[in-house]
Amino acid sequence: MKYKKPIITTDTGNQEVIAHDRSGFIIPVKNYRAVANKISELIQNKQKAIQMGEEAYEILTRKYSFEAFIASHEEAYKRMVANSER
């Protein structure tokens, strides 16, 4: 994601990070043929690979940047303070 490359992963819990067919592909575990097919698809369609890599990078910077981490923690602390004042 950081290197603007599409991701090919298995369906073992990465669905919240990878947007299937937008930033990468989520493949069933041990489906080696599907992995090979997706690699081939990306090699044959360079523009799709570039677009998916850009989308992966966008997800990374929007959801998992240091700034997003800080913002989510600030929001959690604000909720805790608000709940403790009741």
C-alpha positions in Angstrom: 0.0 0.0 0.0 2.8 2.4 1.0 4.5 1.8 -2.4 1.3 2.3 -4.4 1.0 -1.3 -5.4 -2.2 -3.4 -5.5 -2.5 -6.0 -2.8 -3.3 -9.7 -3.3 -4.3 -11.3 0.0 -6.4 -14.1 1.4 -9.8 -13.9 3.1 -8.4 -14.4 6.6 -9.3 -11.0 8.1 -7.9 -8.4 5.8 -11.2 -7.2 4.4 -11.2 -4.0 6.5 -7.9 -3.0 4.9 -8.3 -4.1 1.3 -11.2 -2.9 -0.9 -11.7 -5.9 -3.2 -11.3 -5.0 -6.8 -10.5 -1.4 -5.9 -7.2 -1.5 -4.0 -6.4 -5.2 -4.4 -7.9 -8.6 -4.5 -9.1 -10.9 -1.6 -8.7 -14.5 -2.6 -9.9 -17.6 -0.8 -7.2 -19.4 1.2 -5.1 -21.9 -0.7 -6.7 -20.9 -4.1 -3.4 -20.7 -5.9 -5.0 -20.6 -9.3 -6.9 -17.5 -8.3 -3.7 -15.8 -7.1 -2.0 -16.7 -10.3 -5.0 -15.3 -12.3 -5.0 -12.0 -10.4 -1.3 -11.6 -10.9 -1.7 -12.3 -14.6 -4.6 -9.8 -14.8 -2.5 -7.1 -13.2 0.5 -7.8 -15.5 -1.8 -7.6 -18.5 -3.7 -4.5 -17.4 -1.0 -2.0 -16.2 -3.5 0.8 -15.9 -5.7 -1.2 -13.6 -2.6 -2.1 -11.5 -1.7 1.6 -11.3 -5.3 2.6 -10.3 -5.5 -0.1 -7.7 -2.1 0.9 -6.2 -3.2 4.6 -6.0 -6.4 3.5 -4.2 -4.5 1.3 -1.8 -2.2 4.3 -1.0 -5.3 6.5 -0.5 -6.8 4.1 1.9 -3.5 3.8 3.8 -3.1 7.6 4.1 -6.7 8.2 5.0 -7.3 5.4 7.5 -3.9 4.5 8.9 -1.7 7.6 8.9 -0.3 9.0 12.1 -2.7 11.9 11.8 -5.7 9.5 11.6 -4.3 7.6 14.6 -4.1 10.8 16.6 -7.5 12.0 15.6 -9.2 8.7 16.5 -7.5 8.7 19.9 -8.4 12.3 20.6 -12.0 11.4 19.8 -11.9 8.5 22.1 -10.5 10.6 24.9 -13.1 13.3 24.4 -15.9 10.6 24.6 -14.3 9.2 27.8 -14.2 12.7 29.4 -17.7 13.5 28.3 -19.0 10.2 29.8 -17.1 10.7 33.1 -18.7 14.1 33.6 -22.2 12.7 33.6 
